[in-house]
Amino acid sequence: MPSIRSAALTTADATAAWTAIVLTGGSGTRLGGRSKAEVVLGEATLLEHVLQGLPAGVNVVVVGPEPATPSRAVIVTRESPTGGGPVAALAAGLQLVTTPLVGVIATDMPFASGLLARLTATIPPGADALVPLDATGRRQPLCAAYRSAALHRAVQSLGTVENASLRSLIEHLAIAETTAARPADLEDIDTPSDLDRSQAIMRVTKGTSTWMTG
């Protein structure tokens, strides 16, 4: 059963056009086995960087372990089976979405929340999703905006979600692409060196995010 956790005991604006699904189930094997959501960057956990960067009026679904003291209202659920991978997690979170749009973000992308908010505001007509490209030109579906109905259809078309890749899922969608303004927007933290690099980015940018269409 989903649960609702909130340190601030606030509720999201029911009229918001989109819902954020935050995927927190990464094991953090290369970070010493720590849960990625609990890894500290600067003065906050990676999960808190993501939550604090999302607009106040957006409903948030966290898919993963229960966060201890989230700074905003969140609904928490788990993928089935537990540890079944990102598509299984996304499918679980999607069951709790009632808005026409959904923004998906991984907890290890601490600078991506601002980009995600802009993506959800600019999905082109006729596109099922707006997915940013990283500095190497690769799509990053773990920080992307989707039309909820199309995403439901894609999950159904995929069939088995356990251990499926997000790239196989988005093959069932009409994708529009965009380019992030800075490589830092799509920085993800998998290793101690990634964490060190993100600490340096924090010192230079204070964690702010800029964005442009591409």
C-alpha positions as CSV (number, residue, x, y, z in Angstrom):
1,M,0.0,0.0,0.0
2,P,1.3,3.5,-0.8
3,S,2.0,5.7,2.2
4,I,2.1,9.5,2.7
5,R,5.2,11.0,4.4
6,S,5.8,14.6,5.0
7,A,8.0,16.5,7.5
8,A,6.2,19.7,6.5
9,L,2.7,18.2,6.5
10,T,1.8,20.2,3.3
11,T,-0.3,19.0,0.4
12,A,0.4,19.6,-3.2
13,D,-1.8,21.7,-5.4
14,A,-4.5,19.4,-6.9
15,T,-4.7,21.6,-10.0
16,A,-1.0,21.1,-10.9
17,A,-0.7,19.8,-14.5
18,W,1.9,17.2,-13.7
19,T,3.2,14.8,-11.1
20,A,6.8,14.0,-10.4
21,I,7.9,10.4,-10.0
22,V,11.2,10.1,-8.1
23,L,13.0,6.8,-8.5
24,T,15.1,6.1,-5.4
25,G,15.7,2.3,-5.5
26,G,19.3,2.4,-6.7
27,S,21.5,0.2,-4.5
28,G,24.6,2.5,-4.7
29,T,26.9,-0.5,-5.1
30,R,29.7,1.6,-6.3
31,L,29.1,4.1,-3.5
32,G,29.9,1.5,-0.8
33,G,26.5,0.0,-0.8
34,R,24.7,3.1,0.5
35,S,21.2,3.9,-0.6
36,K,21.7,6.6,-3.2
37,A,18.7,8.6,-1.8
38,E,20.7,8.9,1.5
39,V,24.0,10.0,0.0
40,V,24.8,13.5,1.3
41,L,25.8,16.2,-1.2
42,G,26.7,19.5,0.4
43,E,24.3,19.8,3.3
44,A,21.4,17.7,2.0
45,T,20.8,14.1,0.7
46,L,20.5,13.5,-3.0
47,L,16.8,12.9,-2.5
48,E,16.4,16.2,-0.7
49,H,18.2,18.0,-3.6
50,V,15.6,16.5,-6.0
51,L,12.6,17.2,-3.7
52,Q,13.6,20.8,-3.0
53,G,14.2,21.6,-6.6
54,L,10.7,20.6,-7.7
55,P,7.9,23.2,-7.8
56,A,5.9,23.5,-4.6
57,G,2.5,22.8,-6.4
58,V,3.6,19.5,-7.9
59,N,2.5,16.1,-6.4
60,V,5.5,13.9,-5.7
61,V,5.5,10.0,-5.8
62,V,8.6,8.5,-4.4
63,V,9.2,4.9,-5.6
64,G,11.6,3.2,-3.2
65,P,12.3,2.8,0.5
66,E,10.5,5.0,2.9
67,P,12.4,8.3,3.3
68,A,12.9,9.2,6.9
69,T,12.0,12.9,7.1
70,P,11.1,14.3,3.6
71,S,10.9,18.1,3.5
72,R,7.6,18.1,1.6
73,A,4.6,15.9,1.2
74,V,5.3,12.7,-0.8
75,I,3.5,9.5,-1.6
76,V,5.7,6.5,-1.2
77,T,5.3,3.2,-3.0
78,R,7.5,0.3,-4.1
79,E,8.0,-1.5,-7.4
80,S,6.9,-5.1,-7.7
81,P,9.0,-7.1,-7.3
82,T,11.3,-5.0,-5.1
83,G,14.5,-4.5,-7.0
84,G,12.7,-5.1,-10.3
85,G,14.4,-2.3,-12.0
86,P,13.5,1.2,-13.3
87,V,10.6,0.3,-15.5
88,A,9.0,-1.7,-12.7
89,A,9.5,1.3,-10.4
90,L,8.1,3.7,-13.0
91,A,5.1,1.4,-13.6
92,A,4.4,1.3,-9.8
93,G,4.6,5.1,-9.5
94,L,2.4,5.6,-12.6
95,Q,-0.5,3.8,-10.9
96,L,-0.7,6.8,-8.5
97,V,-0.6,9.5,-11.1
98,T,-3.9,11.3,-12.0
99,T,-2.4,14.3,-13.9
100,P,-2.1,14.4,-17.7
101,L,1.7,14.8,-17.5
102,V,4.4,13.1,-15.5
103,G,8.0,14.0,-14.9
104,V,10.4,11.2,-14.1
105,I,13.6,11.8,-12.3
106,A,16.2,9.6,-10.6
107,T,17.3,10.4,-7.1
108,D,21.0,10.5,-8.2
109,M,20.5,13.5,-10.5
110,P,20.7,16.4,-7.9
111,F,20.8,19.3,-10.4
112,A,18.0,18.1,-12.7
113,S,14.8,19.2,-11.0
114,G,14.7,22.6,-12.6
115,L,15.2,21.0,-16.0
116,L,12.5,18.6,-15.4
117,A,10.0,21.3,-14.5
118,R,10.7,23.0,-17.8
119,L,10.5,19.8,-19.8
120,T,7.0,19.2,-18.6
121,A,5.9,22.6,-19.6
122,T,7.1,22.3,-23.2
123,I,6.2,18.8,-24.6
124,P,5.5,19.6,-28.3
125,P,2.1,18.8,-29.8
126,G,2.1,15.2,-31.2
127,A,5.0,14.0,-28.9
128,D,4.4,11.5,-26.2
129,A,7.5,12.6,-24.3
130,L,10.3,15.2,-24.2
131,V,13.7,13.7,-23.4
132,P,16.9,15.6,-23.0
133,L,20.2,14.6,-24.6
134,D,23.4,14.6,-22.5
135,A,26.7,15.9,-23.7
136,T,27.4,12.7,-25.6
137,G,24.1,12.9,-27.5
138,R,22.4,10.1,-25.6
139,R,18.8,10.3,-24.4
140,Q,18.3,10.5,-20.7
141,P,14.9,9.0,-19.9
142,L,15.5,9.2,-16.2
143,C,15.0,13.0,-16.4
144,A,12.2,13.4,-18.8
145,A,8.6,14.5,-19.3
146,Y,5.9,12.1,-20.5
147,R,2.2,12.2,-21.3
148,S,0.7,9.9,-18.7
149,A,-1.8,8.1,-21.0
150,A,1.0,7.4,-23.6
151,L,3.2,6.1,-20.8
152,H,0.5,3.8,-19.6
153,R,0.1,2.4,-23.1
154,A,3.9,2.0,-23.4
155,V,4.0,0.0,-20.2
156,Q,1.2,-2.2,-21.4
157,S,2.9,-2.7,-24.8
158,L,6.1,-3.7,-23.2
159,G,4.5,-6.5,-21.2
160,T,7.0,-7.7,-18.7
161,V,8.4,-4.7,-16.7
162,E,10.7,-6.7,-14.4
163,N,14.4,-5.9,-15.3
164,A,13.3,-4.1,-18.5
165,S,15.3,-1.1,-19.6
166,L,13.8,2.4,-19.9
167,R,15.2,2.6,-23.4
168,S,13.1,-0.4,-24.4
169,L,10.1,1.3,-22.9
170,I,10.5,4.6,-24.7
171,E,10.7,2.7,-28.1
172,H,7.0,2.6,-27.7
173,L,6.7,6.4,-27.5
174,A,6.9,9.3,-30.0
175,I,9.9,11.1,-28.5
176,A,10.9,14.7,-28.9
177,E,14.4,15.6,-27.9
178,T,16.0,18.6,-26.3
179,T,19.5,19.7,-25.2
180,A,20.3,20.7,-21.7
181,A,22.1,24.0,-21.3
182,R,24.8,22.6,-19.0
183,P,26.3,19.2,-18.6
184,A,25.7,19.6,-14.9
185,D,21.9,19.5,-15.4
186,L,22.2,15.8,-16.2
187,E,25.0,14.9,-13.8
188,D,24.3,11.6,-12.1
189,I,26.2,10.2,-9.2
190,D,27.2,6.5,-9.4
191,T,30.8,6.6,-7.9
192,P,32.8,8.5,-5.3
193,S,34.5,10.4,-8.1
194,D,31.0,11.5,-9.4
195,L,30.2,12.7,-5.9
196,D,33.4,14.7,-5.7
197,R,32.7,16.2,-9.1
198,S,29.2,17.2,-8.0
199,Q,30.5,18.7,-4.8
200,A,32.7,20.9,-7.0
201,I,29.7,21.8,-9.2
202,M,27.8,22.8,-6.0
203,R,30.5,25.2,-5.1
204,V,30.5,26.9,-8.5
205,T,26.8,26.9,-9.3
206,K,25.2,26.6,-5.9
207,G,23.1,23.8,-7.5
208,T,21.1,26.0,-9.8
209,S,20.0,24.7,-13.2
210,T,19.7,26.5,-16.5
211,W,18.0,25.0,-19.6
212,M,17.4,25.6,-23.2
213,T,15.5,23.9,-26.0
214,G,17.4,22.0,-28.7
